[in-house]
């Protein structure tokens, strides 16, 4: 909103940008209010990636702002048809997320994030512009009316303030918005930077809004197979329809992007080819004697290993572990499962009055309730081997094992019974028991049946009648579980053939599995 001119400040001898509210709009109280609100929003921020405002002026009824002049291009001009290279995308995305984090910490919601409002200067610095639709803290407190606090829908003109292609679902529907609306818009921009196309399209504003409300965008890796799956996961979570399923802060988005950038740099270092081995001269007679002697010593060492194969279990130096607290929500927190890449933890929390499943970054502090839409108890989550799905036990719809996406989407039933699900290494099957195991399995009086079921559906197979806490072997050929052997006191570990259900090995010690498991 407003017209921008380049001007010269003759006193300070510098070029500035003048943003002028056209005279035709100056008599409109709403337009004038928005113009003044932009000045207040920018003035409240002091960030290297947000345009700097110098002054708010009025001269002969003309209202204008004097601002920092950015000489460069908008992000629109820099995104090629096929999308940016990953390194360039992260170079733009990190400061953009950082700027929005600073705004959100000041309780300022931009509400009109789009590439046209992002400038990249000649020095490569990213600047966020145009806070004309920003919502400030005092407005949110002063007016309970959602139409004032949020999108100010203009029904007479059949339009919504903002740019439809970059709106969040709640903004497009005229609902109350907060910082998570900007995170959705940021996700749209990340998608466009990665692919050169927008995730939601249509022939009209109403068609685009309909797509935002209903459609799931094509995965980034399908359009750009060269992009890492982690970027697709980050963008997909930003674009979640429900605000509760998105990142809860722009800082979390920034941290994720920074982790990805570091991972890419680390992978590039690892992939540097090693120098070619030097040719060594053929051994002469004396070297040959030394080689034979060396082989003799090696044979002696091998014989020691053969005869004492488990000495390493007792002679290895102790491992010193350190512990960091990840969660601090009220109520119990149980059944933690770490993602394969070690960046996320999913767990059961009791803080909402029932059991829900929460997702949290190991470097963050804001857990996301993935099952907030279900009043039933949801618990015992387990990450899939690829980290993209979560299996869990739920009491919804008479109970059973369910699977959902890692950000809580696409929940579906797998079985109508079962507890404590665990994934097979290839991600195609789940093992579970028919009786739950809580915190102290050694004190449990009951053992349920050990079952295996295909994740995509089918009839479960029974492998054993008295089992708890199943665990797959790394190759998926065996399942270890806790059970009670007939005629024995205490708990023993048993290994089963995962396909035939035949018992093959037993261990008397409940705390140690032999390294022979495959």
C-alpha positions as CSV (number, residue, x, y, z in Angstrom):
1,X,0.0,0.0,0.0
2,X,1.4,3.4,-1.0
3,X,3.8,4.6,-3.7
4,X,7.6,4.4,-3.2
5,X,10.0,7.1,-4.5
6,X,13.7,7.4,-4.4
7,X,14.7,10.7,-2.7
8,X,17.7,12.6,-1.4
9,X,18.1,13.7,2.2
10,X,20.0,16.9,1.7
11,X,20.8,17.4,5.4
12,X,22.3,14.0,5.9
13,X,23.4,13.6,2.3
14,X,22.0,10.2,1.8
15,X,19.5,8.6,-0.5
16,X,16.3,7.4,1.1
17,X,13.0,5.7,0.1
18,X,9.8,7.7,0.5
19,X,6.7,5.7,0.9
20,X,3.7,8.1,0.2
21,X,0.1,7.4,1.0
22,X,-1.8,8.7,-2.0
23,X,-4.0,11.7,-1.3
24,X,-7.1,9.8,-2.4
25,X,-6.5,7.3,0.4
26,X,-5.5,9.9,3.1
27,X,-9.1,10.7,3.8
28,X,-9.9,7.0,4.4
29,X,-9.5,6.4,8.2
30,X,-8.7,2.7,7.6
31,X,-6.1,3.3,5.0
32,X,-4.5,6.0,7.2
33,X,-4.6,3.7,10.2
34,X,-2.8,0.9,8.2
35,X,-0.2,3.3,7.0
36,X,0.5,4.5,10.6
37,X,0.5,0.9,11.8
38,X,3.3,0.0,9.3
39,X,5.4,2.7,10.7
40,X,4.8,1.5,14.3
41,X,5.6,-2.1,13.3
42,X,8.9,-1.3,11.6
43,X,9.9,1.1,14.4
44,X,9.3,-1.6,17.0
45,X,11.9,-3.8,15.2
46,X,15.7,-3.4,15.1
47,X,16.9,-6.2,13.0
48,X,19.5,-6.3,10.1
49,X,17.0,-8.2,7.9
50,X,14.1,-5.7,8.4
51,X,14.0,-2.4,6.5
52,X,14.9,0.5,8.7
53,X,12.4,3.4,9.1
54,X,13.8,6.9,9.7
55,X,10.8,9.1,10.3
56,X,7.0,9.5,9.9
57,X,6.1,12.8,8.2
58,X,3.1,14.8,7.1
59,X,3.4,17.8,4.7
60,X,0.4,19.7,3.4
61,X,-1.9,16.8,4.1
62,X,0.4,14.3,2.4
63,X,1.5,11.4,4.7
64,X,4.8,9.6,4.0
65,X,7.5,7.5,5.6
66,X,11.2,8.0,5.1
67,X,12.9,4.6,5.1
68,X,16.2,2.9,4.3
69,X,16.7,2.6,0.5
70,X,17.4,-0.9,-0.6
71,X,19.2,-1.1,-4.0
72,X,18.7,-4.6,-5.3
73,X,16.1,-6.9,-6.6
74,X,13.0,-8.5,-5.1
75,X,12.9,-12.2,-4.4
76,X,10.5,-12.5,-7.3
77,X,13.2,-11.5,-9.7
78,X,15.7,-14.0,-8.3
79,X,13.7,-17.2,-8.4
80,X,14.3,-19.0,-11.7
81,X,11.8,-21.2,-13.4
82,X,13.1,-24.4,-11.9
83,X,13.8,-23.1,-8.5
84,X,17.0,-21.9,-6.7
85,X,20.0,-24.1,-5.9
86,X,19.8,-25.4,-2.4
87,X,22.7,-23.3,-1.2
88,X,21.1,-20.1,-2.5
89,X,17.7,-21.1,-1.1
90,X,19.2,-21.5,2.4
91,X,21.2,-18.3,2.0
92,X,17.9,-16.4,1.5
93,X,15.7,-18.5,3.8
94,X,17.8,-18.3,7.0
95,X,17.8,-14.5,7.4
96,X,14.1,-14.4,6.3
97,X,13.2,-16.8,9.1
98,X,15.4,-14.9,11.5
99,X,13.7,-11.6,10.7
100,X,10.2,-13.2,11.2
101,X,11.4,-14.7,14.5
102,X,12.4,-11.2,15.7
103,X,9.0,-9.8,14.6
104,X,7.1,-12.6,16.4
105,X,9.1,-12.1,19.6
106,X,7.7,-8.5,19.5
107,X,4.3,-10.0,18.9
108,X,4.1,-8.5,15.4
109,X,2.5,-10.7,12.7
110,X,3.3,-9.6,9.2
111,X,0.3,-11.2,7.4
112,X,1.5,-10.4,3.9
113,X,4.7,-12.3,3.4
114,X,5.5,-12.9,-0.2
115,X,8.5,-12.7,-2.5
116,X,7.5,-9.3,-3.7
117,X,7.9,-8.0,-0.2
118,X,11.5,-9.4,0.2
119,X,14.4,-7.4,-1.2
120,X,17.9,-8.7,-1.7
121,X,20.4,-5.9,-1.7
122,X,23.5,-5.6,-3.9
123,X,25.5,-6.9,-0.9
124,X,23.3,-10.0,-0.7
125,X,21.5,-8.9,2.5
126,X,17.8,-9.9,2.7
127,X,15.4,-7.3,3.8
128,X,11.7,-7.8,4.8
129,X,9.4,-4.9,3.6
130,X,5.8,-3.8,3.7
131,X,4.4,-4.2,7.2
132,X,1.2,-2.5,6.1
133,X,-1.0,-5.4,7.2
134,X,1.0,-6.2,10.3
135,X,-0.9,-6.7,13.5
136,X,0.6,-5.2,16.7
137,X,0.3,-6.3,20.3
138,X,-1.9,-3.4,21.4
139,X,-4.4,-4.0,18.6
140,X,-4.8,-7.6,19.5
141,X,-5.5,-6.6,23.1
142,X,-7.7,-3.7,22.3
143,X,-10.1,-5.3,19.9
144,X,-11.7,-8.8,20.4
145,X,-13.3,-8.6,17.0
146,X,-11.5,-11.1,14.7
147,X,-12.4,-9.1,11.6
148,X,-10.3,-6.2,13.0
149,X,-7.5,-8.2,14.6
150,X,-7.0,-10.5,11.5
151,X,-7.7,-10.2,7.9
152,X,-10.3,-7.4,7.8
153,X,-12.4,-9.1,5.2
154,X,-14.0,-6.6,2.8
155,X,-17.2,-8.4,1.7
156,X,-18.5,-5.4,-0.3
157,X,-15.5,-5.7,-2.6
158,X,-15.4,-9.5,-2.3
159,X,-11.7,-9.5,-1.4
160,X,-9.5,-10.2,1.6
161,X,-6.6,-8.0,2.5
162,X,-3.4,-9.8,1.7
163,X,-2.2,-11.9,-1.2
164,X,-4.3,-15.1,-1.7
165,X,-1.5,-17.4,-2.9
166,X,0.5,-16.9,0.3
167,X,-2.3,-16.8,2.8
168,X,-2.7,-19.4,5.6
169,X,-6.0,-21.3,5.7
170,X,-7.1,-19.5,8.8
171,X,-6.3,-16.1,7.3
172,X,-8.2,-16.9,4.1
173,X,-11.2,-17.9,6.2
174,X,-11.2,-14.7,8.2
175,X,-10.3,-16.5,11.5
176,X,-8.0,-15.2,14.2
177,X,-4.3,-15.4,13.2
178,X,-1.0,-15.4,15.0
179,X,2.6,-16.0,14.2
180,X,1.8,-19.5,12.8
181,X,0.0,-17.8,9.9
182,X,3.3,-16.2,8.9
183,X,5.0,-19.6,9.2
184,X,2.5,-21.0,6.6
185,X,3.3,-18.0,4.3
186,X,7.0,-18.7,4.8
187,X,6.4,-22.3,3.8
188,X,4.7,-21.2,0.6
189,X,7.8,-19.0,-0.2
190,X,10.2,-21.9,0.6
191,X,8.3,-24.1,-1.7
192,X,8.4,-21.5,-4.5
193,X,12.1,-20.9,-4.0
194,X,12.7,-24.6,-4.2
195,X,10.6,-25.4,-7.3
196,X,9.9,-22.1,-9.1
197,X,6.1,-22.7,-8.7
198,X,3.6,-22.1,-5.9
199,X,2.2,-25.0,-4.0
200,X,-1.4,-23.8,-4.3
201,X,-2.7,-22.6,-7.7
202,X,-6.0,-21.6,-9.4
203,X,-7.4,-19.4,-12.1
204,X,-8.9,-16.9,-9.6
205,X,-8.3,-15.8,-6.1
206,X,-11.2,-17.9,-4.9
207,X,-9.8,-21.0,-6.7
208,X,-6.4,-20.4,-5.0
209,X,-8.0,-20.1,-1.6
210,X,-10.0,-23.3,-2.2
211,X,-6.7,-25.1,-3.1
212,X,-5.1,-23.7,0.1
213,X,-8.0,-25.0,2.2
214,X,-8.3,-28.5,0.6
215,X,-5.3,-29.5,-1.5
216,X,-2.0,-31.1,-0.5
217,X,1.0,-29.8,-2.5
218,X,3.1,-32.1,-4.6
219,X,6.2,-33.2,-2.5
220,X,9.3,-31.1,-3.2
221,X,11.4,-34.3,-3.8
222,X,9.0,-35.3,-6.6
223,X,9.5,-32.1,-8.4
224,X,13.2,-31.8,-7.5
225,X,14.7,-35.2,-6.8
226,X,18.1,-33.5,-6.0
227,X,16.7,-31.8,-2.9
228,X,17.2,-33.5,0.5
229,X,14.1,-35.1,2.1
230,X,14.7,-33.0,5.2
231,X,13.9,-29.8,3.2
232,X,10.6,-31.4,2.0
233,X,9.8,-32.3,5.6
234,X,10.4,-28.8,6.8
235,X,8.3,-27.2,4.1
236,X,5.5,-29.8,4.5
237,X,5.3,-29.0,8.2
238,X,5.2,-25.2,7.6
239,X,2.3,-25.9,5.2
240,X,0.2,-28.0,7.6
241,X,-3.5,-26.9,7.4
242,X,-3.9,-26.9,11.2
243,X,-1.8,-24.3,13.0
244,X,-1.2,-26.7,15.8
245,X,0.6,-29.1,13.4
246,X,3.0,-26.4,12.1
247,X,6.2,-25.2,13.7
248,X,5.1,-23.1,16.6
249,X,7.7,-20.4,16.2
250,X,9.8,-19.0,13.4
251,X,12.8,-19.7,15.5
252,X,12.2,-23.4,15.2
253,X,12.0,-23.0,11.4
254,X,15.3,-21.1,11.4
255,X,17.0,-23.7,13.6
256,X,15.8,-26.5,11.3
257,X,17.1,-24.7,8.2
258,X,20.4,-24.0,9.9
259,X,20.8,-27.7,10.9
260,X,20.1,-28.6,7.3
261,X,22.7,-26.2,6.1
262,X,25.3,-27.6,8.5
263,X,24.4,-31.1,7.5
264,X,24.9,-30.3,3.8
265,X,28.3,-28.7,4.5
266,X,29.3,-31.7,6.6
267,X,28.2,-34.1,3.9
268,X,30.3,-32.1,1.3
269,X,33.4,-32.5,3.5
270,X,32.8,-36.2,3.9
271,X,32.4,-36.7,0.2
272,X,35.8,-35.2,-0.7
273,X,37.7,-38.1,-2.3
274,X,40.7,-39.5,-0.4
275,X,44.1,-39.3,-2.0
276,X,45.1,-42.3,-4.1
277,X,47.1,-44.9,-2.2
278,X,50.8,-44.9,-3.0
279,X,52.4,-47.9,-4.6
280,X,54.6,-49.9,-2.3
281,X,57.7,-51.8,-3.3
282,X,57.4,-55.6,-3.4
283,X,58.8,-57.1,-0.2
284,X,62.3,-58.5,-0.4
285,X,63.4,-61.6,1.5
286,X,63.8,-59.8,4.8
287,X,60.4,-58.1,4.4
288,X,58.9,-61.5,3.6
289,X,60.2,-62.9,6.8
290,X,58.7,-59.9,8.7
291,X,55.4,-60.5,7.0
292,X,55.4,-64.2,8.0
293,X,56.3,-63.2,11.6
294,X,53.5,-60.7,11.6
295,X,51.0,-63.3,10.3
296,X,52.0,-65.6,13.2
297,X,51.3,-62.9,15.7
298,X,48.0,-62.2,14.0
299,X,47.1,-65.9,14.1
300,X,47.8,-65.9,17.8
301,X,45.6,-62.9,18.3
302,X,42.8,-64.6,16.3
303,X,43.1,-67.7,18.5
304,X,42.6,-65.5,21.6
305,X,39.5,-64.0,20.0
306,X,38.2,-67.4,19.1
307,X,38.7,-68.9,22.6
308,X,37.6,-65.7,24.5
309,X,34.9,-64.2,22.2
310,X,33.1,-62.2,24.9
311,X,36.0,-60.6,26.8
312,X,35.2,-57.3,25.2
313,X,32.0,-57.2,27.3
314,X,33.9,-56.9,30.5
315,X,37.3,-55.4,29.5
316,X,36.0,-52.4,27.5
317,X,36.4,-49.0,29.3
318,X,33.2,-47.7,30.8
319,X,31.1,-45.3,28.7
320,X,30.5,-41.9,30.3
321,X,27.1,-40.6,29.4
322,X,25.8,-37.1,29.8
323,X,22.1,-36.2,30.1
324,X,20.2,-33.1,29.0
325,X,16.6,-32.5,29.9
326,X,14.4,-32.1,26.8
327,X,10.9,-31.6,28.2
328,X,9.3,-29.8,31.1
329,X,5.6,-30.0,30.5
330,X,3.2,-30.7,33.4
331,X,2.1,-34.3,34.0
332,X,3.8,-37.5,33.1
333,X,6.0,-37.8,29.9
334,X,6.4,-41.4,28.8
335,X,7.4,-43.7,25.9
336,X,9.9,-41.4,24.1
337,X,11.0,-42.4,20.6
338,X,13.9,-40.7,18.9
339,X,13.8,-40.0,15.2
340,X,16.5,-41.9,13.1
341,X,18.4,-38.6,12.4
342,X,18.4,-37.8,16.1
343,X,16.8,-34.4,15.6
344,X,13.3,-35.1,16.9
345,X,11.7,-36.9,19.9
346,X,8.1,-38.0,20.0
347,X,6.6,-39.0,23.4
348,X,3.4,-39.4,25.4
349,X,2.4,-36.5,27.5
350,X,-0.4,-36.2,30.2
351,X,-0.4,-32.4,30.5
352,X,-3.7,-31.9,28.6
353,X,-5.7,-34.1,31.0
354,X,-5.5,-37.2,28.8
355,X,-2.7,-38.9,27.0
356,X,-1.5,-37.2,23.8
357,X,1.4,-37.6,21.5
358,X,3.9,-34.7,21.4
359,X,6.6,-33.9,18.9
360,X,9.6,-31.8,19.9
361,X,12.9,-30.9,18.3
362,X,15.9,-32.0,20.5
363,X,17.2,-28.4,20.1
364,X,13.9,-26.7,20.7
365,X,11.6,-26.2,23.7
366,X,8.1,-26.0,22.2
367,X,6.4,-29.4,21.9
368,X,3.6,-29.9,19.3
369,X,0.5,-31.9,20.3
370,X,0.0,-34.1,17.3
371,X,-3.2,-35.7,18.6
372,X,-4.9,-32.6,20.1
373,X,-8.0,-33.2,17.9
374,X,-8.7,-36.5,19.6
375,X,-10.2,-36.6,23.1
376,X,-9.1,-40.3,23.4
377,X,-5.9,-41.5,24.9
378,X,-3.1,-41.6,22.3
379,X,0.2,-43.1,23.5
380,X,3.3,-45.3,22.9
381,X,4.5,-43.6,19.8
382,X,7.3,-45.1,17.6
383,X,9.2,-43.5,14.7
384,X,9.4,-45.4,11.5
385,X,12.9,-46.3,10.2
386,X,12.7,-43.5,7.7
387,X,11.5,-41.0,10.3
388,X,8.4,-40.0,8.2
389,X,5.7,-42.0,10.1
390,X,4.7,-42.6,13.7
391,X,3.0,-45.7,14.9
392,X,1.0,-45.4,18.1
393,X,-1.6,-47.0,20.4
394,X,-4.9,-45.1,20.6
395,X,-8.1,-45.8,22.5
396,X,-10.1,-43.9,19.8
397,X,-12.8,-45.9,17.9
398,X,-12.6,-48.9,20.3
399,X,-8.8,-48.9,20.3
400,X,-5.9,-50.3,18.3
401,X,-2.7,-49.5,16.5
402,X,-2.7,-46.4,14.3
403,X,-0.1,-44.8,12.0
404,X,0.2,-41.1,11.1
405,X,2.7,-38.8,9.3
406,X,5.4,-37.3,11.4
407,X,3.6,-34.0,11.8
408,X,0.3,-35.7,12.7
409,X,-1.4,-35.8,9.3
410,X,-3.1,-38.8,7.6
411,X,-4.0,-40.8,10.7
412,X,-5.2,-44.3,9.8
413,X,-6.0,-47.5,11.6
414,X,-3.7,-50.6,11.2
415,X,-5.2,-53.0,13.8
416,X,-8.2,-53.1,16.2
417,X,-6.0,-54.3,19.1
418,X,-2.5,-54.0,20.4
419,X,0.0,-52.0,22.5
420,X,3.7,-50.9,22.3
421,X,4.1,-51.1,18.5
422,X,7.6,-51.4,17.0
423,X,8.6,-51.1,13.4
424,X,10.5,-53.7,11.4
425,X,13.8,-52.4,10.0
426,X,12.4,-52.1,6.5
427,X,9.3,-50.2,7.7
428,X,6.8,-52.7,6.2
429,X,5.6,-54.5,9.4
430,X,4.7,-53.7,13.0
431,X,5.2,-56.0,16.0
432,X,3.0,-55.5,19.0
433,X,1.6,-57.2,22.0
434,X,-2.0,-57.6,23.1
435,X,-1.4,-56.5,26.7
436,X,0.2,-53.1,27.5
437,X,3.5,-52.6,29.2
438,X,4.1,-49.5,31.3
439,X,7.1,-48.3,33.2
440,X,8.1,-51.4,35.1
441,X,7.9,-54.4,32.8
442,X,9.7,-56.7,35.3
443,X,6.8,-56.3,37.7
444,X,4.0,-57.0,35.1
445,X,1.9,-60.0,36.0
446,X,0.5,-60.4,32.5
447,X,2.0,-61.2,29.2
448,X,0.1,-60.8,26.0
449,X,0.3,-62.4,22.6
450,X,3.1,-61.3,20.3
451,X,1.7,-60.2,17.0
452,X,3.1,-59.0,13.6
453,X,1.0,-57.1,11.0
454,X,1.7,-55.5,7.7
455,X,1.7,-51.7,8.0
456,X,-0.4,-51.4,4.8
457,X,-3.1,-53.7,6.2
458,X,-3.9,-57.4,6.5
459,X,-4.5,-60.0,9.1
460,X,-2.1,-60.0,12.1
461,X,0.1,-63.1,12.7
462,X,0.5,-64.6,16.1
463,X,4.1,-65.5,17.0
464,X,4.0,-66.2,20.8
465,X,1.5,-66.4,23.6
466,X,3.3,-64.7,26.5
467,X,5.4,-61.7,25.5
468,X,6.0,-58.0,26.2
469,X,8.4,-55.3,24.8
470,X,9.2,-56.8,21.4
471,X,12.2,-55.6,19.5
472,X,13.3,-56.4,16.0
473,X,16.9,-57.4,15.2
474,X,18.7,-55.1,12.8
475,X,18.1,-57.3,9.8
476,X,14.5,-58.0,10.7
477,X,15.0,-61.8,10.9
478,X,14.4,-62.1,14.6
479,X,12.3,-60.5,17.3
480,X,13.5,-60.4,20.9
481,X,10.9,-59.9,23.7
482,X,10.5,-60.2,27.4
483,X,8.7,-63.3,28.6
484,X,8.3,-65.8,31.4
485,X,9.6,-69.3,30.8
486,X,7.5,-72.1,32.2
487,X,8.8,-73.3,35.5
488,X,11.2,-70.3,35.9
489,X,11.1,-67.3,38.1
490,X,11.7,-63.8,36.9
491,X,11.9,-62.5,33.4
492,X,13.9,-64.0,30.5
493,X,14.6,-62.8,27.0
494,X,13.5,-65.0,24.1
495,X,14.4,-64.7,20.4
496,X,11.9,-65.7,17.8
497,X,12.1,-66.3,14.0
498,X,10.1,-63.3,12.8
499,X,8.6,-65.1,9.8
500,X,8.0,-68.7,11.1
501,X,7.4,-67.9,14.7
502,X,9.8,-70.6,15.9
503,X,11.7,-70.1,19.2
504,X,15.4,-70.3,18.5
505,X,17.4,-69.0,21.5
506,X,16.8,-68.2,25.2
507,X,18.8,-66.0,27.5
508,X,18.7,-66.4,31.3
509,X,19.8,-62.9,32.0
510,X,17.1,-60.3,31.4
511,X,19.6,-57.5,31.1
512,X,21.8,-58.8,28.3
513,X,21.2,-60.1,24.8
514,X,24.0,-62.1,23.1
515,X,25.6,-60.4,20.1
516,X,24.6,-63.4,18.0
517,X,21.2,-61.9,17.2
518,X,20.8,-61.1,13.5
